[in-house]
């Protein structure tokens, strides 16, 4: 309201609103901010008006860069109403640097105070996280844990099976076959990948459960920390920095069972029997189920098959491929591409650009269509809520009907807003992409005349490798291997 009133009084017309709710001002990678920047670069915006400079951002380095470099180079006028700042007239620009520093310091001060308050609550034995598998929050005290009658028995069973010598792989198969939901599924979190199932237990999940001291009836706070109040990166801390509070809740596991299970689990960790570094690590995926391909003694196999077999509902076929076959296939493909890049780079760029640009344009068109559709529905919901409110006030709509309608609309609006933020980021990224074909060919030229593969080379050139299941045709065995190169995807040679 303040900004619209100011704009009206100053004669600014055709105004748009950009706002990022619940996103820290210490980052400039905010969906609406990026959308605004894209509109500025497209020549659709010539003036940006904010309440004060802290609304632009609270990172004094980036704020200064936008005020002194980015906006001036783009020919954009910046006005901060309450700070009396106007880049066109020079008003308030002398003090801007100090305001940026104070805005940044405010966030740092709040961060330190919050961290101190959380540490004090942790020392008092208050549970501070969102929840832990095996426990529920006490309905009478949200900072206290009580055993969950549904999941606590599963935790006890996991510890028991581990202490008895069962491997994590065997335990995951048992839990999956019995339809036991994973911790993420219990919390109704969004699956990490589209191929994830709610009963897809894995060794990493079991490791976290086995090593968590919360099951001993104590809380350990401060096992990790953010490297900075401006960064989301989390690093582990030393044990002497932990805040440990004993006897805060009922233990699910005894000390002896916890120690035995962790001792047995540590013996399960194995190193590669070949001593070979997995140069394809993180690149191999099953062409059918989409899960990762894992390394074996002499090759690779589908993780889902290895974990669940092929008869289980969670399973898949082996997609087994020998290391030598994969190595030779990838080496031959890279040699062919790099040789063509050296022989006739312009021809290769032209061929890849045709495919790459079409895909990029199609993806951008789809994203823009989705964006427009979501924005329209959000506008429709706002109008529906307004009409329902008027009918309720006039007595034409009962209170219970009005509440039911608005609750539904509010939830839909929240979901659509989150979706709109995601698709806006996608549109911005697609708009800002450079010529992918040129980037790839320039990269490929650097690796001409290669005779062997190494991890650095593979990860620089390749984005993903999908392994299909082998089959026989006319007595000859074939194994599909689809290689997706960086920037351009598959290349038909």
SEFI-913216 format. One line per field, with one value per residue (C-alpha): x, y, z; residue in one letter. Coordinates in Angstrom, 3 decimals. Layout:
X = X/... .
Y = Y/... .
Z = Z/... .
mivex = A/... .
END
This chain:
X = 0.000/2.824/4.606/1.463/0.571/4.091/4.062/0.680/1.851/5.023/3.231/4.550/2.122/1.821/3.229/3.974/4.512/7.362/7.635/9.386/7.648/9.543/12.858/15.897/17.138/20.709/20.304/19.522/18.490/14.859/12.261/10.414/13.631/15.049/11.805/12.023/15.650/14.682/11.984/14.517/16.968/14.132/13.490/10.066/11.008/12.873/12.282/12.422/10.782/11.304/10.179/13.799/17.167/16.807/13.936/16.383/18.573/20.539/23.868/25.842/28.236/25.522/23.254/26.062/26.810/23.213/23.058/26.429/26.902/23.995/21.120/23.185/24.468/20.906/19.704/17.363/16.373/16.251/14.137/14.004/11.102/11.785/15.554/15.134/17.274/16.952/19.666/18.373/18.811/21.632/19.530/20.601/23.354/26.148/24.703/23.598/26.792/26.331/22.672/23.663/26.179/23.648/21.002/23.499/24.563/20.931/20.661/23.947/22.812/19.480/21.342/23.649/20.754/18.725/21.692/22.288/18.600/18.493/21.661/20.136/16.971/19.077/20.982/17.609/16.717/14.218/13.776/14.223/13.823/10.786/10.721/12.666/11.629/10.515/9.266/6.354/6.075/4.310/0.849/1.229/4.796/6.019/9.637/9.499/9.619/7.558/7.877/5.648/3.622/3.721/7.404/9.238/8.885/10.428/13.442/13.874/13.664/16.275/18.692/17.958/18.522/21.737/23.074/22.273/24.647/22.225/23.513/21.772/20.885/19.082/17.261/16.088/14.697/12.770/11.286/10.359/8.766/6.606/5.512/7.099/7.110/10.422/10.966/10.468/7.202/5.964/6.643/4.901/7.892/8.163/10.126/13.725/13.195/10.172/11.135/11.237/8.650/7.427/8.953/12.364/14.579/18.324/21.559/22.041/18.709/19.605/23.029/21.432/19.053/21.736/24.118/21.529/21.992/18.444/17.243/19.258/17.005/19.353/19.528/22.633/22.522/25.130/26.459/26.466/26.398/26.074/29.350/27.801/24.493/24.522/25.090/22.970/26.030/26.175/29.399/30.033/31.340/33.765/32.390/33.635/31.215/28.177/25.531/24.483/21.540/20.882/17.517/15.346/12.886/12.210/14.903/13.858/17.196/19.451/23.074/24.381/22.204/23.085/26.817/26.599/24.560/27.020/30.004/28.470/27.420/30.969/32.180/29.724/31.563/33.580/36.097/36.298/37.921/39.475/40.950/39.626/38.277/34.728/35.321/31.624/30.392/27.152/26.593/25.080/21.315/19.008/17.194/14.018/13.487/15.591/17.569/21.356/23.640/26.074/29.555/30.253/33.486/33.755/31.139/27.885/24.327/20.967/20.726/17.054/17.784/20.723/18.665/15.313/15.864/13.574/10.600/9.767/7.324/10.176/12.631/13.972/16.054/19.847/20.969/24.382/27.242/30.945/33.343/35.425/32.373/31.172/34.660/35.160/31.713/32.144/35.708/34.623/31.731/33.916/36.636/34.071/32.607/35.947/37.297/34.334/34.711/38.314/37.591/34.613/33.577/31.212/29.272/28.944/27.809/25.195/23.904/23.771/22.293/19.313/18.415/19.445/17.614/14.421/14.485/15.254/12.501/9.999/10.927/10.687/7.308/5.983/7.307/5.828/2.469/2.539/3.517/0.658/-1.849/-0.748/-0.854/-4.374/-5.594/-4.076/-5.939/-9.154/-8.756/-8.319/-11.543/-13.383/-12.281/-13.429/-16.870/-17.253/-16.370/-18.993/-21.678/-20.788/-20.932/-24.308/-25.668/-26.028/-23.474/-23.432/-20.263/-19.464/-19.739/-17.626/-14.927/-14.845/-14.520/-11.836/-9.812/-9.729/-8.879/-6.154/-4.478/-4.693/-3.254/-0.304/0.396/0.100/2.364/5.089/4.655/4.773/8.062/9.580/8.388/9.483/13.004/12.846/11.734/14.480/17.155/15.972/15.932/19.466/20.993/23.722/24.411/24.759/26.117/29.019/29.863/29.943/32.035/34.559/34.773/35.095/37.945/40.022/39.925/40.902/43.290/42.350/43.382/42.067/39.394/39.718/37.126/37.693/37.307/34.121/32.397/33.309/31.869/29.017/25.902/24.264/24.616/21.589/22.196/19.558/19.015/20.968/19.170/19.972/19.178/20.246/22.586/24.325/24.035/23.372/23.493/21.924/24.044/22.630/25.137/23.845/26.556/26.639/24.697/23.401/22.125/22.354/24.325/23.493/26.754 .
Y = 0.000/2.370/1.750/2.017/5.285/6.618/5.491/7.137/10.384/10.465/9.662/6.131/3.987/0.373/-0.936/-4.592/-6.205/-8.614/-10.141/-13.175/-14.365/-16.360/-16.209/-14.667/-11.368/-12.629/-14.405/-12.833/-16.178/-15.429/-16.498/-13.192/-11.161/-13.267/-12.823/-9.057/-9.072/-11.025/-8.442/-5.641/-7.309/-7.777/-4.023/-4.285/-2.395/0.894/1.741/-0.381/0.978/-0.625/0.399/0.647/-0.754/-3.804/-4.951/-5.119/-7.467/-7.831/-8.904/-5.663/-6.842/-7.958/-5.028/-2.621/-4.448/-4.098/-0.431/0.589/-1.730/-3.947/-1.452/1.440/-0.806/-1.901/1.707/0.984/3.617/2.450/4.215/3.320/5.358/5.335/5.747/8.742/6.956/7.759/6.699/9.129/12.241/10.970/11.493/9.216/7.514/8.752/6.954/3.836/1.897/2.339/1.325/-1.829/-2.752/-2.175/-4.220/-7.067/-6.757/-6.968/-10.466/-11.534/-10.237/-12.076/-15.248/-15.090/-14.441/-17.301/-19.688/-18.743/-19.189/-22.626/-23.701/-22.616/-24.616/-27.627/-27.498/-27.453/-30.744/-29.313/-31.212/-28.700/-30.612/-31.526/-35.167/-38.422/-41.867/-44.034/-41.111/-38.694/-35.326/-35.300/-33.748/-31.866/-30.671/-30.179/-30.082/-33.592/-36.966/-40.047/-43.472/-43.816/-47.041/-47.491/-46.924/-47.576/-51.389/-51.031/-49.237/-51.961/-54.580/-52.827/-52.714/-56.356/-57.583/-55.548/-56.811/-60.364/-59.923/-59.262/-57.010/-53.729/-55.064/-58.044/-55.795/-53.421/-56.357/-57.652/-54.253/-53.587/-57.015/-56.415/-53.001/-51.042/-47.311/-45.456/-42.480/-40.084/-41.773/-41.626/-37.867/-37.639/-35.921/-35.531/-38.493/-37.684/-39.068/-39.927/-43.607/-43.714/-45.863/-45.383/-48.750/-48.136/-48.622/-48.185/-48.653/-44.907/-44.683/-47.654/-46.160/-42.932/-44.871/-47.157/-44.283/-41.905/-41.563/-40.204/-43.813/-44.018/-41.401/-38.457/-35.452/-34.384/-30.875/-29.182/-32.147/-29.906/-26.207/-23.803/-22.359/-18.882/-17.162/-16.353/-19.922/-23.071/-25.346/-27.569/-29.054/-31.517/-30.224/-31.803/-33.926/-31.463/-28.906/-31.152/-30.264/-33.566/-33.801/-37.158/-38.596/-36.205/-38.913/-42.649/-44.783/-47.196/-49.058/-50.114/-48.977/-52.532/-53.225/-49.829/-50.455/-54.028/-52.960/-50.167/-52.479/-55.091/-52.417/-51.063/-54.521/-54.489/-51.660/-53.052/-51.602/-52.553/-55.965/-54.807/-51.642/-49.853/-46.318/-46.095/-43.511/-43.665/-42.862/-40.838/-41.132/-44.607/-45.221/-48.106/-47.390/-49.115/-48.254/-45.088/-45.966/-45.854/-48.583/-49.820/-51.268/-54.998/-56.941/-57.072/-54.619/-52.861/-53.892/-52.184/-51.105/-52.036/-55.533/-55.952/-54.847/-56.497/-59.043/-59.265/-61.098/-58.403/-55.583/-53.223/-55.117/-54.894/-56.999/-57.003/-54.714/-56.205/-54.874/-55.775/-52.954/-53.619/-53.410/-50.130/-48.639/-49.517/-48.232/-44.862/-44.428/-45.134/-42.644/-39.874/-40.511/-40.313/-37.051/-35.372/-36.443/-34.867/-31.716/-31.430/-32.380/-30.097/-28.117/-25.765/-28.662/-30.358/-27.121/-26.592/-30.152/-30.057/-26.549/-27.642/-30.322/-28.373/-25.174/-27.032/-28.827/-25.610/-23.686/-26.495/-26.652/-22.869/-22.780/-25.515/-23.763/-20.413/-22.037/-23.672/-20.345/-18.477/-21.175/-21.112/-17.305/-17.291/-19.865/-17.867/-14.778/-16.811/-18.103/-14.557/-13.548/-16.618/-15.867/-12.239/-13.296/-15.890/-13.239/-10.842/-13.533/-14.518/-10.914/-10.382/-13.562/-15.411/-18.078/-19.958/-19.683/-23.417/-23.401/-20.231/-21.766/-24.987/-23.099/-20.683/-23.463/-25.347/-22.246/-21.260/-24.671/-24.651/-21.140/-22.188/-25.202/-23.111/-20.391/-22.956/-24.415/-20.958/-20.179/-23.395/-22.877/-19.231/-20.320/-22.819/-20.139/-17.773/-20.437/-21.410/-17.773/-17.220/-20.320/-19.744/-21.731/-25.236/-26.713/-24.257/-24.886/-28.633/-28.536/-26.189/-28.627/-31.646/-30.025/-29.974/-33.773/-34.693/-37.656/-39.291/-42.924/-43.680/-42.528/-40.897/-39.650/-35.947/-36.319/-38.407/-36.058/-32.992/-34.409/-36.661/-35.834/-39.268/-42.848/-45.167/-48.925/-51.085/-54.806/-57.086/-59.208/-61.718/-61.319/-63.855/-65.416/-62.118/-60.431/-56.703/-54.241/-50.778/-47.951/-44.427/-41.648/-38.143/-35.547/-32.272/-29.375/-31.384/-34.764/-37.780/-37.395/-39.469/-40.170 .
Z = 0.000/0.892/-2.410/-4.529/-2.830/-3.419/-7.073/-7.647/-6.066/-8.181/-11.435/-11.928/-13.930/-15.083/-11.790/-11.027/-7.626/-6.882/-3.431/-1.919/1.225/3.866/1.957/3.621/2.281/2.666/-0.682/-4.031/-5.561/-4.760/-7.364/-7.599/-7.491/-10.342/-12.269/-11.781/-12.935/-16.067/-16.833/-16.348/-18.729/-21.243/-21.151/-19.476/-16.285/-15.898/-12.211/-9.043/-5.883/-2.446/1.018/2.187/1.106/3.374/1.103/-1.789/0.259/3.486/1.996/1.989/-0.743/-3.173/-2.281/-3.095/-6.343/-7.515/-6.466/-7.912/-10.900/-11.992/-12.001/-13.449/-16.266/-17.019/-16.959/-14.057/-11.493/-7.860/-5.223/-1.509/-0.106/3.656/3.188/0.885/-1.708/-5.437/-7.862/-10.492/-8.343/-6.119/-2.972/-0.115/-2.108/0.160/3.198/1.304/2.012/5.779/5.594/3.682/6.381/9.175/7.317/7.016/10.652/11.758/10.267/11.858/15.254/14.993/13.944/16.980/19.361/17.890/18.124/21.768/22.615/20.964/22.790/26.121/25.400/24.407/27.714/29.461/27.739/25.260/21.996/19.163/15.897/13.816/14.883/14.943/13.730/16.671/18.741/18.731/20.408/23.747/23.126/26.428/25.769/22.187/23.410/24.863/23.087/23.867/22.181/19.116/19.443/15.645/14.875/18.163/17.706/14.224/15.717/18.349/15.622/13.468/16.401/17.237/13.667/13.355/16.680/15.535/12.603/9.743/6.972/6.208/2.763/4.294/6.765/4.017/2.038/5.048/5.891/2.245/1.786/4.872/3.584/6.443/5.624/5.650/7.998/5.075/4.103/7.713/7.728/4.319/2.773/-0.994/-2.447/-3.357/-6.875/-8.974/-8.760/-4.941/-3.183/0.408/1.390/-0.237/2.805/2.272/4.190/4.751/6.600/8.801/9.531/10.753/13.013/14.446/15.215/16.700/20.498/20.893/21.277/24.516/26.106/25.662/23.348/21.472/20.029/17.848/15.865/12.802/12.057/9.145/7.956/8.010/8.650/4.919/3.787/3.857/3.790/6.871/8.275/11.093/14.431/16.894/19.734/22.351/20.856/21.336/23.922/25.526/27.919/29.586/30.637/28.665/27.514/27.703/26.073/23.324/23.223/26.091/26.168/25.702/22.629/21.119/21.535/20.185/17.132/16.304/16.737/14.417/11.896/11.717/10.639/7.720/5.971/3.084/0.642/-3.012/-3.394/-6.679/-5.203/-8.305/-8.053/-9.432/-12.157/-13.136/-9.628/-9.631/-13.386/-13.852/-13.758/-14.603/-17.872/-16.611/-12.921/-12.802/-9.689/-9.523/-10.855/-8.198/-8.492/-8.047/-8.082/-11.874/-13.104/-12.300/-11.435/-10.776/-7.129/-6.892/-8.228/-5.868/-2.901/-3.595/-6.385/-9.412/-7.879/-5.309/-6.075/-5.222/-7.426/-10.980/-13.381/-13.050/-15.919/-15.196/-17.299/-17.030/-16.208/-19.334/-21.608/-20.082/-20.130/-23.810/-24.788/-23.080/-24.347/-27.943/-27.706/-26.292/-28.885/-31.685/-30.430/-29.717/-33.099/-34.906/-32.803/-33.975/-37.590/-38.218/-35.157/-37.017/-38.513/-35.128/-33.465/-36.183/-35.815/-32.016/-31.941/-33.980/-31.479/-28.386/-29.321/-30.171/-26.831/-24.979/-26.769/-26.150/-22.460/-22.146/-23.887/-21.598/-18.484/-19.546/-20.233/-16.810/-15.251/-16.914/-15.993/-12.344/-12.171/-13.631/-11.123/-8.252/-9.482/-9.760/-6.201/-4.904/-6.615/-5.291/-1.725/-2.120/-3.384/-0.615/1.967/0.593/0.596/4.149/5.364/3.659/5.241/1.931/2.930/6.278/8.375/8.163/4.345/4.177/6.419/4.408/1.135/2.312/3.990/0.701/-1.303/1.155/0.911/-2.886/-2.995/-0.812/-3.051/-6.208/-4.800/-4.074/-7.557/-9.139/-7.394/-8.734/-12.300/-12.232/-11.357/-14.212/-16.684/-15.515/-15.872/-19.350/-20.438/-19.209/-20.790/-23.331/-26.470/-25.078/-28.296/-28.430/-24.782/-25.317/-28.495/-26.879/-23.977/-26.289/-28.227/-25.057/-24.881/-28.449/-28.864/-25.547/-25.187/-21.693/-19.283/-15.889/-13.417/-14.093/-17.865/-17.612/-15.179/-17.250/-20.472/-19.328/-17.342/-17.138/-18.424/-18.574/-18.669/-20.329/-19.760/-22.098/-24.687/-27.433/-31.102/-33.731/-31.204/-30.446/-27.018/-26.978/-24.065/-24.540/-23.103/-23.511/-22.852/-22.089/-22.596/-20.712/-22.269/-25.269/-24.056/-26.376/-29.601/-32.657/-34.481 .
mivex = X/X/X/X/X/X/X/X/X/X/X/X/X/X/X/X/X/X/X/X/X/X/X/X/X/X/X/X/X/X/X/X/X/X/X/X/X/X/X/X/X/X/X/X/X/X/X/X/X/X/X/X/X/X/X/X/X/X/X/X/X/X/X/X/X/X/X/X/X/X/X/X/X/X/X/X/X/X/X/X/X/X/X/X/X/X/X/X/X/X/X/X/X/X/X/X/X/X/X/X/X/X/X/X/X/X/X/X/X/X/X/X/X/X/X/X/X/X/X/X/X/X/X/X/X/X/X/X/X/X/X/X/X/X/X/X/X/X/X/X/X/X/X/X/X/X/X/X/X/X/X/X/X/X/X/X/X/X/X/X/X/X/X/X/X/X/X/X/X/X/X/X/X/X/X/X/X/X/X/X/X/X/X/X/X/X/X/X/X/X/X/X/X/X/X/X/X/X/X/X/X/X/X/X/X/X/X/X/X/X/X/X/X/X/X/X/X/X/X/X/X/X/X/X/X/X/X/X/X/X/X/X/X/X/X/X/X/X/X/X/X/X/X/X/X/X/X/X/X/X/X/X/X/X/X/X/X/X/X/X/X/X/X/X/X/X/X/X/X/X/X/X/X/X/X/X/X/X/X/X/X/X/X/X/X/X/X/X/X/X/X/X/X/X/X/X/X/X/X/X/X/X/X/X/X/X/X/X/X/X/X/X/X/X/X/X/X/X/X/X/X/X/X/X/X/X/X/X/X/X/X/X/X/X/X/X/X/X/X/X/X/X/X/X/X/X/X/X/X/X/X/X/X/X/X/X/X/X/X/X/X/X/X/X/X/X/X/X/X/X/X/X/X/X/X/X/X/X/X/X/X/X/X/X/X/X/X/X/X/X/X/X/X/X/X/X/X/X/X/X/X/X/X/X/X/X/X/X/X/X/X/X/X/X/X/X/X/X/X/X/X/X/X/X/X/X/X/X/X/X/X/X/X/X/X/X/X/X/X/X/X/X/X/X/X/X/X/X/X/X/X/X/X/X/X/X/X/X/X/X/X/X/X/X/X/X/X/X/X/X/X/X/X/X/X/X/X/X/X/X/X/X/X/X/X/X/X/X/X/X/X/X/X .
END
